[in-house]
Amino acid sequence: MSLLSGVNSPDDLKKLSIEEIETLAGELREDLIEVVNRNGGHLASPLGVVELTLALHYVYEVGPGKDQLIWDVGHQCYAHKLLTGRRDIFPQLRKKNGISGYPKISESEYDCFGTGHSSTSISAAAGMAAAWKQQGLDNHVVAVIGDGAMTAGMAFEAMSHAGHLGLDMLVILNDNEMSISPNVGALSNYFSRLITASPYKRAKEDVGSFVKKLIGEEMTRHVQHIERQVKGMITPGTLFQELGFNYIGPVDGHDLPLMIECLTNLRSMHGPLLLHCVTEKGKGLKAAEEDPLKYHGVSPAAVKAIDEEGDALPSKEEQKQKPKAKSFTDAFVEGMIEAAERDERVVGITAAMPTGTGLSKLEEVYPERFFDVGICEQHAVTFAAGLATQGLKPVAAIYSTFLQRGYDQLIHDVAIQKLPVVFAIDRAGLVGEDSPTQNGTFDISFLRCVPDLVVTAPRDDVDTKLMLHWALQQDGPVAFRYARGSAPTIGAEDNRDVTRGEMLREGDDATFLCVGPVAAAALEAAEALAAEGLSVGVADARFIKPLDGALLDKLIDRPIITVEENTLDGGFGSAVIEYFQLRDRLRDLRIHRVGVPDVFSEQATRGEQLAEHDLHAEGLARRAKAFLLAGSEAAQV
């Protein structure tokens, strides 16, 4: 019987010896590799924090009303889930009605804060610590933040505030990029033990009190300044010390006895603390190389190529499937390289997602015209604005869900100044298993209300490239959104005019008015309805803002069914209603909207999500038939 089978909560872990916990680490890695290989998900990061996770749960009393543990970015939490009562359901990781790939408050009492996006943990931890201070509670909070997440400004804003308040909290910097030589590592481990040990802490406190009495407050501050300088000479934590954090490290995050010793000492220390913990991303995958059958062929090379930027690995079934067509991302980057070949002013910007956005291919061809700013979407947008002021043609390729973090900059730094920045919004719509935090179902609503911003959506690979090239010729900002997944060509390839909408199929009884790749499902639905005697046309609007008025005016004489992969609230269908309302033609309009309702769509496959919201052919046909048979003359929304 495995040790893991006997661990149903952190209390069970505390009953094990250190040797047994080290054995348990291997069992956790086996489960992680097996499930992620089958279901897809993140692998390298969770494998790197196994010992750290075990040490945290061994030392702290994690749970409701007790100590709190926050993971940042959240996909580091897989081992945490296995140790906190979710072992039996872990095989349903990222599946519909299964467990999330991120921490989730509604899923477990051990998940105190959801972290699907990065760099939020220190702010949340500071809030918890401040609340406990007001309430007179002696709980502990630990924020585990990766070195990539630490690049975001929000992390440093939170540290500055927490340091100013002097809050009792621990930040663990999980550094899986830095390597420590054996000698430096041994010296660092020694100093970390020394600094966190009780005699040192007591001596420091006693001497501090004595010095303060002897030489007064002013001189004490000078002595403390000298102490920070001396400590900065032997550790790389000067920046954190200046932010008000007591820096310890770096320490080997895979040395379980050392981690338990350091965390035990840190738990009794007060004030803002930062433990610099060095780990190896993908720890344990060497065993998979030596025994591929046991680990189902998980490739460390594949993990490095995909998992390093936060994108999930594909499931085993997805790996078997051969793509039927190029993806929207593929079409976008092909268009980028073509545009860059023609115009040396074209540059690409990504916020830590070069592979996910496809811009890594641009980097291979034009490295000097590629910028990866790290997990800093706000900076990415304003950086693009700065480039545009000097005559360059920046394209900021950002996932829809992450563009939410740069919304203020989009309005203030780009749109108000009417700067020609192109926003290539990847993963717009439903994204599948990493939902709900990664869904891109709000961008139509939050973009179309921005003055002077043009918003479009290509339906396929051909449109994607043409729209990019058109956008780069405009004098103001343009955003074009495209979905995750394949982009098969829909309709004729030649002689396309992407500056206006297009009728893809004529119909006498009604028209599906679509935006984006849902046009494919609408065409299939129209074909099925024709077999039942209903003549339903299909139109691709292409433009969300401004709408193609000529197309809409042509369609009003028959019922309209708008179709969008976005929330219905303030979305494309709402824009169509507003168009006719402004022209006092609502009395002539009969309309039905299909899209994502007012919900956060939970994890499932992308196909399952589309079906849940009737955005597949069968659902569209059913909705259209019910709408037409209802026979109402009034506008239906």
Buried (B, 14 or more C-beta within 10 A) or exposed (E): EEBBEBBBBBEBBEEBEEEEBBBBBBBBBBBBBBBBBBBBBBBBBBBBBBBBBBBBBBBBBBBEEBBBBBBBBBBBBBBBBBBBBBBEBBBBBBBBEBBBBBBBEEBBEBBBBBBBBBBBBBBBBBBBBBEBBEEEEEBBBBBBBBBBBBBBBBBBBBBBBBBEBEBBBBBBBBBBEEEBEEEEBEBBBEBBBEBBBEEEBEEEEEEBEEBBEEEEEEEBEEEEEEEBEEBBEEBBBBEBBBBBBBBBBBBBBBBBEBBBBBBBBBBEBEBBBBBBBBBBBBBBBEBBEEEEEEBEEBBBEBBEBBBBBBBBBBBBEBEEEEEEBBBBBBBBBBBBBBBBEEEEBBBBBBBBBBBBBBBBBBBEEBEEBBBBBBBBBBBBBBBBBEBBEEEBBBBBBBBBBBBBBBBEBBBEBBBEBBBBBBBBBBBBBBBBBBBBBBBBBBBBBBBBEBEEBBBBBBBBBBBBBBBBBBBBEEEBBBBBBBBBBBBBBBBEEEEBEBEEBBBBBEBEBBBBBBBBBBBBBBBBBBBBBBEEEBBBBBBBBBBBBEBBEEBBEBBBEBBBBBBBBBBBEBBBBBBBBBBBEEBEEBEEBBBBBBBBEEEEBBBBBBEBBBBBBBBBBEBBBBBBBEBBEEEEEEBBE
